[in-house]
Amino acid sequence: MGIFDGINTSSSALTAQRLRMDVTSSNIANADSTRGRLVDGEWEPYRRKMVTMSPKQSGFSSFLNQAKAQGETSPVGQGVQVDRLIEDQTPFRQVYQPDHPEADEDGFVEMPNVDPLKEMVNMMSSTRSYEANITSMNATKNMMLKALEIGRSQ
């Protein structure tokens, strides 16, 4: 285990959670955007995006195998990585607004598949994860500083 492993792990999580917050805020900002992208000459509403993450190492079995092979030295995680941004494929909402410029002949408008309540829950979750990783990083930094003070006290 290296001296900076804890900080590196926390920093990878901070980067991933920051991207998750950015994507969530983009979803909230586009919750009413009826013109998200042009598909076959027709405008399609904004489609909700989501972030998928995974550990940089393959999982528990890899840790278990490493621990068996290394004996006394314990394996350390490598942090988290963003796999990809995916678009939510749930259908668009149909809202009756006959005066809207995007309304069809029946008066319905296709609205984005963004649920602001769900997005706020995602934002709170990513914010709490971000704060927890900051706390972890600060604890690691404080332990390093205390270790330096041990040698200085004499």
C-alpha positions as CSV (number, residue, x, y, z in Angstrom):
1,M,0.0,0.0,0.0
2,G,1.4,3.3,-1.0
3,I,1.2,6.6,0.9
4,F,-1.0,8.2,-1.7
5,D,-3.4,5.3,-2.4
6,G,-6.1,6.8,-0.2
7,I,-5.9,10.2,-1.9
8,N,-5.8,8.7,-5.4
9,T,-8.9,6.6,-4.6
10,S,-10.8,9.6,-3.2
11,S,-9.8,11.8,-6.1
12,S,-11.1,9.3,-8.7
13,A,-14.4,9.2,-6.9
14,L,-14.5,13.0,-6.7
15,T,-14.0,13.2,-10.5
16,A,-16.7,10.7,-11.1
17,Q,-19.2,12.4,-8.7
18,R,-18.5,15.8,-10.3
19,L,-19.3,14.4,-13.7
20,R,-22.5,12.9,-12.3
21,M,-23.5,16.3,-10.8
22,D,-22.8,18.0,-14.2
23,V,-24.9,15.5,-16.1
24,T,-27.7,15.8,-13.5
25,S,-27.7,19.6,-13.7
26,S,-27.8,19.3,-17.5
27,N,-30.9,17.0,-17.2
28,I,-32.6,19.6,-15.0
29,A,-31.7,22.5,-17.3
30,N,-33.2,20.6,-20.3
31,A,-36.3,19.3,-18.6
32,D,-38.5,21.4,-20.9
33,S,-36.4,21.3,-24.1
34,T,-38.6,20.0,-26.9
35,R,-35.7,20.3,-29.4
36,G,-32.9,18.2,-28.2
37,R,-31.5,16.9,-31.4
38,L,-32.4,16.5,-35.0
39,V,-33.2,12.9,-36.1
40,D,-34.1,12.2,-39.7
41,G,-35.2,15.8,-40.3
42,E,-37.4,15.8,-37.2
43,W,-36.7,17.4,-33.8
44,E,-36.6,15.0,-30.9
45,P,-37.0,16.2,-27.3
46,Y,-34.0,16.1,-25.0
47,R,-33.3,12.6,-23.7
48,R,-32.2,12.1,-20.1
49,K,-28.6,11.1,-19.6
50,M,-27.1,8.9,-16.9
51,V,-23.6,8.1,-15.8
52,T,-22.4,4.5,-15.3
53,M,-19.5,3.9,-13.0
54,S,-17.5,0.8,-12.1
55,P,-14.4,0.0,-9.9
56,K,-11.1,0.4,-11.7
57,Q,-10.4,-3.1,-10.5
58,S,-12.7,-5.9,-11.5
59,G,-14.3,-6.6,-8.1
60,F,-14.3,-8.6,-4.9
61,S,-13.0,-11.8,-6.5
62,S,-9.9,-10.0,-7.7
63,F,-9.3,-8.6,-4.2
64,L,-9.8,-12.0,-2.7
65,N,-7.4,-13.6,-5.2
66,Q,-4.8,-10.9,-4.6
67,A,-5.1,-11.3,-0.8
68,K,-4.5,-15.1,-1.2
69,A,-1.5,-14.5,-3.4
70,Q,0.1,-11.8,-1.3
71,G,-0.4,-13.2,2.1
72,E,0.2,-10.5,4.7
73,T,0.1,-7.5,2.4
74,S,-3.5,-6.5,1.8
75,P,-4.7,-5.4,-1.6
76,V,-5.9,-1.8,-2.1
77,G,-8.6,-0.6,-4.4
78,Q,-7.8,1.6,-7.3
79,G,-10.8,3.8,-7.1
80,V,-13.7,4.3,-9.5
81,Q,-14.0,5.0,-13.2
82,V,-16.7,6.4,-15.4
83,D,-17.7,3.7,-17.9
84,R,-19.9,5.8,-20.2
85,L,-22.8,8.2,-20.4
86,I,-26.0,6.5,-21.5
87,E,-29.3,7.9,-22.6
88,D,-32.5,6.9,-20.8
89,Q,-34.7,5.1,-23.4
90,T,-38.0,5.6,-21.5
91,P,-40.6,7.1,-23.7
92,F,-41.1,10.8,-23.9
93,R,-44.0,12.4,-22.0
94,Q,-47.0,13.4,-24.0
95,V,-48.4,16.8,-22.7
96,Y,-51.6,18.4,-24.0
97,Q,-50.7,21.9,-25.0
98,P,-52.5,22.9,-28.2
99,D,-51.0,26.4,-28.3
100,H,-47.4,25.1,-28.2
101,P,-45.5,25.5,-31.5
102,E,-44.3,21.9,-31.3
103,A,-47.9,20.5,-30.8
104,D,-49.1,17.8,-33.2
105,E,-52.5,17.8,-34.9
106,D,-54.1,16.5,-31.7
107,G,-52.5,19.2,-29.5
108,F,-50.0,17.0,-27.8
109,V,-46.3,17.9,-27.3
110,E,-43.6,15.4,-26.8
111,M,-41.6,16.5,-23.7
112,P,-38.3,15.2,-22.4
113,N,-38.2,12.0,-20.3
114,V,-36.7,14.0,-17.4
115,D,-38.3,13.8,-13.9
116,P,-37.1,16.7,-11.9
117,L,-37.8,14.9,-8.6
118,K,-35.6,12.0,-9.7
119,E,-32.9,14.3,-10.8
120,M,-32.9,16.1,-7.4
121,V,-32.5,12.8,-5.6
122,N,-29.6,12.0,-7.9
123,M,-28.1,15.4,-7.2
124,M,-28.4,15.0,-3.5
125,S,-26.8,11.5,-3.7
126,S,-23.9,12.6,-5.8
127,T,-23.4,15.7,-3.5
128,R,-23.3,13.5,-0.4
129,S,-20.9,11.1,-2.1
130,Y,-18.7,14.0,-3.0
131,E,-18.7,15.3,0.5
132,A,-17.9,11.9,1.9
133,N,-14.9,11.6,-0.4
134,I,-13.7,15.1,0.6
135,T,-13.9,14.0,4.3
136,S,-11.9,10.8,3.5
137,M,-9.3,12.8,1.7
138,N,-8.9,15.3,4.5
139,A,-8.6,12.4,7.0
140,T,-5.8,10.9,4.9
141,K,-4.1,14.2,4.7
142,N,-4.3,14.8,8.4
143,M,-2.8,11.3,9.1
144,M,0.1,12.2,6.8
145,L,0.7,15.5,8.6
146,K,0.6,13.7,12.0
147,A,3.1,11.2,10.7
148,L,5.4,14.0,9.7
149,E,5.1,15.6,13.1
150,I,6.3,12.4,14.8
151,G,9.7,12.9,13.3
152,R,9.8,16.6,14.0
153,S,9.0,16.5,17.8
154,Q,12.5,15.5,18.9
